[in-house]
C-alpha cells in the first residue's frame, strides 16, 4: 500500500477552522458600519420632526443592519481578491472560515429584514433609500465598478454617503436640500480618504487586479487628485453654515477641520511619502466625524437659524 507524503497529506486534508462569532461579526465590517450608523443618526437628529425615541432607536439599528448586510455581500463577492491583499486576506470569507455562499445568504436575509423593519417603524421612503444603499454598494460598486474603473471610489462613494439621507427621511418622511448637503459632505470626502489609503496599498491592489487610481494613473496623479478634492471638501464643509443650516459654532469647527485637512494634503503633495498619506487618512476620519459632531452640538446648543 502506497502512502502519500506527509506534507501532501497535511495540505490536502487540512480544513479551514470553523467560523466563530467573531468571524460573523467581522463579516459585517463593524468599522465601516460605525460611520454609516453615526452619520445616519446625525441625519435623523437634524431632520425636522421628532420621532418617538424607541422608533428612532429602531431606525438606527435597522440602518446598521442594512450597512452590515451590504458589507456581507461585498465580502461574499470579493473573497477571491481579498485573499490576495495583505489588508483583507484575514477576512473570514477570504480565509475560508465562512463560505461566500453563506455570506451572500446572510447579507440578503439581513438586508431584507432591515428594510422591512425600517419601513414598518418609520416610513417606506426611508426603507426604499436603505434598499438603494444596499444595492448600490453590493451591486453597482462591488460587482460593476470596483474591478472595472479607477473611478470606482468616486462613483461608488454614493453608497457611503446615503445613510444620513436615510436617517433624515426616517425622521421627516421627506428628503430636503439639507439632507443632500449631508450627502455631499460624505460623497466628496470619500475619494481623498480612500486614495490616501490606496497610496500605501497600491501593490496589494495591483496584485489583485483592482484598478485603483494609484495603480492606473500613478502616485503623482493620485496625489494631485487628493489635493484637489481636499480643497473642495474643505469648501463644501462650510456650506451648512453659509446656507443657514447651522450656526457660528459649526462654522468655526468646519473652518478648523477643513484647514487641518488641507494642511495634511499639502504636506502629502510636498513629500509624496507614505507616512503623510497615512496621516492624511487618519486626519480625514477625524474631519468627517468632527463635521457631523459639530452639526449635532450646534443644534443642541441652539445656534441654528430659527433657534432664537
GINORDA-V261396 format. One record per residue. N is the residue number from 0. RES is the residue in one letter. PHI is phi in whole degrees, 0 to 359 (NA if undefined). Layout:
N|RES|PHI ; N|RES|PHI
This chain:
0|X|NA ; 1|X|276 ; 2|X|241 ; 3|X|285 ; 4|X|302 ; 5|X|304 ; 6|X|298 ; 7|X|293 ; 8|X|298 ; 9|X|298 ; 10|X|290 ; 11|X|283 ; 12|X|268 ; 13|X|294 ; 14|X|236 ; 15|X|300 ; 16|X|296 ; 17|X|295 ; 18|X|291 ; 19|X|261 ; 20|X|299 ; 21|X|296 ; 22|X|298 ; 23|X|293 ; 24|X|295 ; 25|X|294 ; 26|X|302 ; 27|X|270 ; 28|X|47 ; 29|X|302 ; 30|X|295 ; 31|X|290 ; 32|X|300 ; 33|X|302 ; 34|X|295 ; 35|X|298 ; 36|X|294 ; 37|X|297 ; 38|X|292 ; 39|X|295 ; 40|X|296 ; 41|X|294 ; 42|X|301 ; 43|X|295 ; 44|X|290 ; 45|X|282 ; 46|X|293 ; 47|X|295 ; 48|X|101 ; 49|X|230 ; 50|X|294 ; 51|X|303 ; 52|X|306 ; 53|X|294 ; 54|X|293 ; 55|X|296 ; 56|X|295 ; 57|X|297 ; 58|X|298 ; 59|X|296 ; 60|X|296 ; 61|X|295 ; 62|X|294 ; 63|X|298 ; 64|X|296 ; 65|X|297 ; 66|X|296 ; 67|X|296 ; 68|X|297 ; 69|X|299 ; 70|X|295 ; 71|X|297 ; 72|X|294 ; 73|X|297 ; 74|X|297 ; 75|X|297 ; 76|X|286 ; 77|X|263 ; 78|X|303 ; 79|X|293 ; 80|X|273 ; 81|X|298 ; 82|X|287 ; 83|X|267 ; 84|X|247 ; 85|X|301 ; 86|X|292 ; 87|X|239 ; 88|X|291 ; 89|X|267 ; 90|X|299 ; 91|X|301 ; 92|X|286 ; 93|X|293 ; 94|X|278 ; 95|X|87 ; 96|X|279 ; 97|X|234 ; 98|X|292 ; 99|X|306 ; 100|X|295 ; 101|X|292 ; 102|X|296 ; 103|X|297 ; 104|X|298 ; 105|X|297 ; 106|X|295 ; 107|X|295 ; 108|X|296 ; 109|X|297 ; 110|X|296 ; 111|X|297 ; 112|X|296 ; 113|X|299 ; 114|X|295 ; 115|X|296 ; 116|X|295 ; 117|X|296 ; 118|X|298 ; 119|X|288 ; 120|X|279 ; 121|X|235 ; 122|X|202 ; 123|X|276 ; 124|X|294 ; 125|X|298 ; 126|X|297 ; 127|X|296 ; 128|X|293 ; 129|X|294 ; 130|X|299 ; 131|X|299 ; 132|X|300 ; 133|X|297 ; 134|X|296 ; 135|X|298 ; 136|X|289 ; 137|X|283 ; 138|X|254 ; 139|X|294 ; 140|X|285 ; 141|X|293 ; 142|X|275 ; 143|X|263 ; 144|X|258 ; 145|X|305 ; 146|X|262 ; 147|X|243 ; 148|X|216 ; 149|X|291 ; 150|X|270 ; 151|X|304 ; 152|X|288 ; 153|X|296 ; 154|X|286 ; 155|X|291 ; 156|X|298 ; 157|X|300 ; 158|X|297 ; 159|X|287 ; 160|X|270 ; 161|X|280 ; 162|X|309 ; 163|X|295 ; 164|X|292 ; 165|X|298 ; 166|X|298 ; 167|X|299 ; 168|X|295 ; 169|X|297 ; 170|X|277 ; 171|X|249 ; 172|X|78 ; 173|X|212 ; 174|X|234 ; 175|X|258 ; 176|X|301 ; 177|X|299 ; 178|X|297 ; 179|X|289 ; 180|X|290 ; 181|X|299 ; 182|X|302 ; 183|X|296 ; 184|X|302 ; 185|X|277 ; 186|X|301 ; 187|X|281 ; 188|X|286 ; 189|X|300 ; 190|X|301 ; 191|X|295 ; 192|X|297 ; 193|X|282 ; 194|X|293 ; 195|X|299 ; 196|X|293 ; 197|X|297 ; 198|X|301 ; 199|X|276 ; 200|X|238 ; 201|X|298 ; 202|X|295 ; 203|X|300 ; 204|X|295 ; 205|X|296 ; 206|X|298 ; 207|X|274 ; 208|X|76 ; 209|X|266 ; 210|X|280 ; 211|X|295 ; 212|X|306 ; 213|X|298 ; 214|X|287 ; 215|X|274 ; 216|X|259 ; 217|X|96 ; 218|X|293 ; 219|X|298 ; 220|X|296 ; 221|X|295 ; 222|X|297 ; 223|X|297 ; 224|X|294 ; 225|X|301 ; 226|X|299 ; 227|X|297 ; 228|X|294 ; 229|X|296 ; 230|X|299 ; 231|X|296 ; 232|X|298 ; 233|X|298 ; 234|X|290 ; 235|X|297 ; 236|X|299 ; 237|X|276 ; 238|X|300 ; 239|X|305 ; 240|X|287 ; 241|X|299 ; 242|X|273 ; 243|X|89 ; 244|X|287 ; 245|X|221 ; 246|X|258 ; 247|X|297 ; 248|X|303 ; 249|X|296 ; 250|X|301 ; 251|X|294 ; 252|X|298 ; 253|X|296 ; 254|X|295 ; 255|X|292 ; 256|X|294 ; 257|X|296 ; 258|X|297 ; 259|X|294 ; 260|X|296 ; 261|X|297 ; 262|X|299 ; 263|X|294 ; 264|X|293 ; 265|X|293 ; 266|X|296 ; 267|X|297 ; 268|X|296 ; 269|X|286 ; 270|X|258 ; 271|X|68 ; 272|X|278 ; 273|X|301 ; 274|X|302 ; 275|X|287 ; 276|X|295 ; 277|X|295 ; 278|X|296 ; 279|X|298 ; 280|X|301 ; 281|X|293 ; 282|X|298 ; 283|X|297 ; 284|X|295 ; 285|X|299 ; 286|X|301 ; 287|X|292 ; 288|X|299 ; 289|X|296 ; 290|X|300 ; 291|X|290 ; 292|X|294 ; 293|X|297 ; 294|X|298 ; 295|X|293 ; 296|X|297 ; 297|X|302 ; 298|X|293 ; 299|X|297 ; 300|X|269 ; 301|X|83 ; 302|X|268 ; 303|X|225 ; 304|X|299 ; 305|X|94 ; 306|X|291 ; 307|X|260
